[in-house]
Amino acid sequence: MQAAVSARIRPDVQAMHAYVVQPATGMVKLDAMENPHTLSLELQAALGARLGAVAVNRYPGARVDDLKAALASYVQMPSGCALMLGNGSDELIDLLHVACNVHGAVVLAPEPGFVMYGMSAQLTGLAYVAVALTADFELDEPAMLAAVAQHRPAITYLAYPNNPTANLWDAGAISRIIAACADVGGLVVLDEAYQPFSSSSWLDQIKAHPAQNANVLLMRTLSKFGLAGVRLGYMVGPQALIAQIDKVRPPYNVSVLNAECALFALEHSDVFSAQALEIRGQRAMLFEALEKMPGVTPYRSDANMMLTRLQGDAQRATDVFNAMKARGVLVKNVSRMHPLLANCLRLTVGTADENLRMLAALENSL
């Protein structure tokens, strides 16, 4: 049986490591950048009534178009642009790779960054080129520009802010990289997964300088907005470009339940905005507390997570991660994801109580 399986599964897939979701039952779960706040009982009841009335016996139809219109209004979509939906940003990345998979196509991204850029490129048959960030997690602009000139990428990803480093890169450097990609006929995806917590959005640049951003696609998700369980992402870009990418989208990729839940959330966007404000306040508290902790170096964040480096031997982050887990607090050990992340943990910003418990677990685990 094993031989038969090996004969049918691609060798590169067999060599891959599966994306692992850590078991979190009974833990303070601060490993996945989720919004920790739940809906009020009143809103839970209202949402339940809405979902109960959905015609689940029918394929998704006009209600999905209603969601697209609501999102376009929510983001104040620029004229000349269109919007497409995905089952999370992950599906949008896959669809973009399928649409751009011409012979010799290359995907380019800075690293450390979101792992799905490279994983999806591999699975969809595109070459992937990574360019290391600087030691302080900034874009290495000369290296990026050299890579664009050498590889002429079909797609370049720039996360704004970045995961797992949580920082916003220099806008001037991003603009110059966008221009360089345009010169070689390449697209640039500005991935704004953490936009609810960020101090800046590239959408402002797109509105102010549409011609200079004609090759830019803006990608966002409702996961960090507060709907991680709903799995809904969206991408905004020039109408003609979105129309072509949308051709490879499965016709019913977003369920009626997901669409209705997202519409409900947008109708109560003030609730989610208040949650984001609370998370940003907790982020400031967390940074201040970590700065005072001996042997701990936190990095400033524009997301709902915080990268933290621990002083010590090569196993320090792993040892502390395991000790925190034993104390019932689950964070993300990113120390082996990339050499620049040596001895780093990524901490999701939780509720006030969760953050205090995380700080106590970290301090007792050092």
C-alpha positions as a printed Julia matrix, in Angstrom:
366×3 Matrix{Float64}:
   0.0    0.0     0.0
   2.82   2.4     0.9
   4.52   1.8    -2.44
   1.28   2.51   -4.27
   0.81   5.76   -2.38
   4.38   6.82   -3.07
   3.85   6.21   -6.76
   0.8    8.47   -6.91
   1.8   11.4    -4.67
   4.22  14.04   -5.95
   7.72  13.62   -4.46
   7.87  17.27   -3.41
   4.56  16.87   -1.54
   5.87  13.77    0.22
   8.91  15.77    1.31
   6.83  18.65    2.68
   5.9   19.21    6.31
   2.17  19.59    6.85
   0.87  22.84    8.34
   0.4   21.96   11.99
  -2.32  23.49   14.17
  -1.37  23.17   17.82
  -3.9   21.47   20.13
  -5.3   24.18   22.41
  -8.03  22.57   24.51
  -7.96  24.04   28.0
  -5.16  26.47   27.13
  -4.91  30.24   27.02
  -4.71  30.28   23.23
  -2.37  33.04   22.06
  -0.65  31.39   19.12
  -2.75  32.23   16.04
  -3.41  36.0    16.03
  -7.14  35.55   16.59
  -9.39  38.27   17.94
  -9.99  37.0    21.5
 -13.36  38.73   21.94
 -16.67  36.96   21.47
 -20.0   38.5    20.56
 -22.41  39.6    23.28
 -25.26  37.23   24.08
 -27.64  39.63   22.36
 -25.63  39.62   19.14
 -25.15  35.86   19.33
 -28.91  35.41   19.42
 -29.42  37.85   16.55
 -26.78  36.13   14.44
 -28.24  32.71   15.22
 -31.66  33.86   14.04
 -30.12  35.25   10.83
 -28.22  32.06   10.08
 -31.24  29.91   10.89
 -33.22  31.65    8.16
 -30.59  31.12    5.45
 -31.66  28.88    2.57
 -28.9   26.29    3.01
 -30.66  24.05    0.45
 -29.68  26.5    -2.3
 -26.29  27.27   -3.79
 -24.86  30.68   -2.88
 -26.33  33.4    -5.08
 -27.27  37.04   -4.79
 -26.4   37.21   -1.09
 -22.74  36.8    -1.96
 -23.09  39.78   -4.31
 -24.6   41.71   -1.39
 -21.5   40.89    0.64
 -19.2   42.1    -2.14
 -21.12  45.37   -2.28
 -20.99  45.75    1.51
 -17.22  45.15    1.56
 -16.7   47.61   -1.29
 -18.56  50.22    0.73
 -16.74  49.31    3.95
 -13.27  49.76    2.41
 -14.4   52.74    0.3
 -13.16  50.96   -2.81
 -11.6   53.34   -5.35
 -13.31  53.88   -8.69
 -12.05  51.61  -11.45
 -11.47  48.79   -8.98
 -13.31  45.52   -8.36
 -13.4   43.02   -5.52
 -13.34  39.22   -5.38
 -13.95  36.86   -2.46
 -12.0   33.86   -1.26
 -12.34  31.14    1.33
  -9.82  33.0     3.45
  -6.75  34.75    2.04
  -5.17  31.32    1.51
  -7.59  30.53   -1.32
  -7.03  33.94   -2.9
  -3.28  33.25   -2.95
  -3.91  29.86   -4.61
  -6.26  31.37   -7.19
  -3.81  34.12   -8.05
  -1.05  31.54   -8.54
  -3.27  29.41  -10.78
  -4.18  32.44  -12.89
  -0.54  33.55  -13.24
   0.98  30.11  -13.84
   2.59  30.76  -17.19
   5.85  29.02  -18.1
   8.71  30.28  -15.96
   6.55  32.34  -13.61
   8.24  33.32  -10.34
   6.8   34.34   -6.98
   8.95  36.65   -4.86
   8.59  37.53   -1.17
  10.68  38.82    1.73
  11.39  36.39    4.57
  10.67  35.77    7.33
   7.08  36.18    6.17
   3.77  34.39    5.72
   4.55  30.75    4.97
   1.61  30.28    2.57
   3.22  32.41   -0.16
   5.98  29.86   -0.7
   3.87  26.78    0.07
   1.16  27.76   -2.4
   3.73  28.63   -5.07
   5.25  25.16   -4.75
   1.89  23.38   -4.87
   0.71  25.35   -7.9
   3.94  24.82   -9.81
   5.5   28.28   -9.61
   9.11  28.98   -8.72
   9.56  30.75   -5.39
  12.34  33.2    -4.51
  12.83  34.5    -0.97
  14.78  37.64   -0.06
  15.91  37.97    3.55
  14.89  41.0     5.57
  17.55  43.04    7.34
  18.59  42.14   10.88
  16.01  44.61   12.24
  13.25  43.11   10.03
  13.15  45.94    7.49
  12.99  45.42    3.73
  16.42  44.98    2.18
  15.57  47.31   -0.67
  18.75  46.81   -2.75
  18.38  43.02   -2.47
  14.68  43.18   -3.36
  15.3   45.39   -6.39
  18.13  43.12   -7.53
  15.88  40.07   -7.18
  13.13  41.78   -9.19
  15.6   42.64  -11.97
  17.08  39.12  -12.01
  13.95  36.97  -11.65
  11.29  39.26  -13.18
   8.63  37.91  -10.79
   5.04  37.51  -11.9
   3.92  38.15   -8.3
   5.68  39.88   -5.41
   4.15  39.72   -1.94
   4.57  42.53    0.58
   2.73  42.04    3.88
   1.71  45.34    5.47
   2.27  44.79    8.4
   4.38  41.66    8.15
   3.85  38.29    9.83
   5.53  37.28   12.13
   7.55  40.46   12.66
   4.42  42.7    12.94
   6.12  45.8    11.54
   5.21  48.2     8.74
   7.92  48.6     6.13
   9.08  51.93    4.72
   6.52  53.32    2.27
   9.2   54.75    0.0
  10.9   51.37   -0.34
   7.55  49.71   -1.09
   6.77  52.31   -3.78
  10.12  51.74   -5.47
   9.65  47.97   -5.41
   6.16  48.36   -6.9
   7.65  50.5    -9.69
  10.41  47.96  -10.35
   7.83  45.16  -10.56
   5.75  47.21  -12.99
   8.82  47.65  -15.19
   9.09  43.84  -15.58
   5.34  43.34  -15.96
   4.85  41.94  -12.47
   2.02  42.21   -9.95
   2.46  43.24   -6.32
   0.15  41.93   -3.6
  -0.1   44.17   -0.54
  -1.3   41.73    2.12
  -3.15  43.67    4.83
  -4.35  40.78    6.97
  -3.74  42.83   10.14
  -5.23  46.09    8.91
  -7.69  46.49   11.86
  -4.7   46.99   14.17
  -2.41  48.94   11.86
  -1.59  52.63   11.84
  -1.47  52.73    8.04
  -3.07  51.15    4.96
  -1.72  50.99    1.42
  -5.26  51.71    0.23
  -4.53  55.37    0.89
  -1.6   55.19   -1.54
  -3.75  53.46   -4.15
  -6.37  56.22   -3.9
  -3.82  59.03   -3.96
  -1.6   57.57   -6.72
  -3.69  55.16   -8.84
  -1.35  55.17  -11.85
   1.69  54.26   -9.74
  -0.29  51.39   -8.16
  -1.94  50.01  -11.31
  -0.14  46.67  -10.8
  -1.11  46.39   -7.11
  -3.64  44.01   -5.59
  -4.78  44.73   -2.02
  -5.59  41.58   -0.06
  -7.4   41.48    3.28
  -9.16  38.96    5.48
 -11.98  39.07    7.99
 -10.08  36.6    10.18
  -8.3   39.29   12.19
 -11.37  41.53   12.02
 -12.92  38.95   14.35
 -14.2   36.17   12.09
 -11.33  33.67   11.95
 -13.81  30.81   12.04
 -15.75  32.16    9.07
 -12.84  31.89    6.57
 -13.43  34.85    4.33
 -10.86  36.92    2.48
 -11.16  39.54   -0.23
  -8.92  41.12   -2.81
  -9.26  44.57   -4.41
  -7.62  45.61   -7.64
  -8.1   47.06  -11.12
 -11.36  45.82  -12.66
  -9.77  44.22  -15.73
  -7.22  42.35  -13.6
  -9.72  41.11  -11.02
 -12.01  39.94  -13.84
  -9.27  37.69  -15.18
  -8.28  36.22  -11.81
 -11.93  35.68  -10.91
 -12.28  33.27  -13.85
 -10.35  30.57  -11.97
 -12.43  30.93   -8.79
 -14.79  28.02   -8.08
 -18.36  29.25   -8.65
 -19.55  28.6    -5.08
 -16.35  29.07   -3.06
 -18.01  31.16   -0.31
 -20.89  29.51    1.55
 -24.19  31.25    2.24
 -23.58  30.88    5.99
 -20.17  32.54    5.72
 -21.57  35.34    3.6
 -24.47  35.98    5.98
 -22.15  35.97    9.0
 -19.81  38.45    7.31
 -22.71  40.73    6.37
 -23.9   40.63    9.97
 -20.42  41.58   11.19
 -20.16  44.5     8.77
 -23.56  45.76    9.95
 -22.07  45.77   13.47
 -18.64  47.05   12.49
 -18.68  49.46   15.44
 -18.55  46.46   17.8
 -15.52  45.02   16.03
 -13.86  48.44   15.83
 -14.2   48.74   19.62
 -12.62  45.3    19.99
  -9.71  46.33   17.77
  -9.23  49.48   19.84
  -9.11  47.39   23.01
  -6.55  45.06   21.43
  -4.35  48.0    20.41
  -4.48  49.27   23.99
  -3.52  45.86   25.33
  -0.7   45.7    22.78
   0.8   48.88   24.23
   0.51  47.49   27.75
   2.12  44.22   26.67
   5.07  45.96   25.03
   5.71  48.07   28.1
   5.59  45.04   30.39
   7.88  42.98   28.16
  10.41  45.81   27.94
  10.79  45.66   31.73
  11.35  41.89   31.77
  15.06  40.91   32.02
  16.3   38.81   29.12
  13.36  39.72   26.88
  13.39  42.04   23.84
   9.98  42.86   22.33
   9.64  44.42   18.87
   7.14  47.18   18.21
   4.0   45.97   16.5
   1.33  47.27   14.12
  -0.6   43.99   14.35
  -2.35  41.96   17.05
   0.83  40.02   17.79
   4.24  40.81   19.17
   7.56  39.26   18.24
   9.78  38.76   21.28
  13.41  37.63   21.39
  14.83  35.82   24.41
  18.43  35.98   25.55
  20.21  32.67   26.06
  21.49  29.6    24.27
  20.09  28.24   21.02
  17.34  26.29   22.82
  16.16  29.19   24.94
  12.95  29.98   23.02
  11.99  26.31   22.74
  12.57  25.73   26.45
  10.52  28.77   27.42
   7.77  27.85   24.95
   7.5   24.37   26.47
   7.51  25.78   30.01
   4.73  28.25   29.14
   2.74  25.45   27.54
   3.1   23.41   30.72
   1.64  26.4    32.57
  -1.39  26.41   30.29
  -0.42  29.25   27.94
   0.04  28.52   24.24
   2.1   30.92   22.1
   3.97  30.39   18.82
   7.57  29.24   18.74
   8.95  30.79   15.53
  12.62  30.36   16.46
  13.23  27.73   13.76
  11.22  29.34   10.97
  14.12  31.49    9.76
  17.67  32.29   10.97
  16.63  35.91   11.65
  14.05  34.6    14.17
  16.53  32.76   16.38
  15.19  32.53   19.95
  11.98  34.35   19.05
   8.44  33.71   20.26
   5.37  35.28   18.68
   2.77  36.36   21.22
  -0.82  37.05   20.18
  -2.42  40.0    21.97
  -5.34  38.62   23.95
  -7.82  39.97   26.45
  -6.57  41.85   29.5
  -6.86  38.7    31.63
  -5.2   36.49   29.01
  -2.31  38.91   28.63
  -1.69  39.0    32.37
  -1.69  35.22   32.47
   0.69  35.1    29.52
   3.08  37.58   31.14
   3.05  35.59   34.38
   3.69  32.33   32.51
   6.54  33.91   30.55
   8.16  35.43   33.62
   7.92  32.14   35.53
   9.31  30.24   32.56
  12.42  32.34   31.98
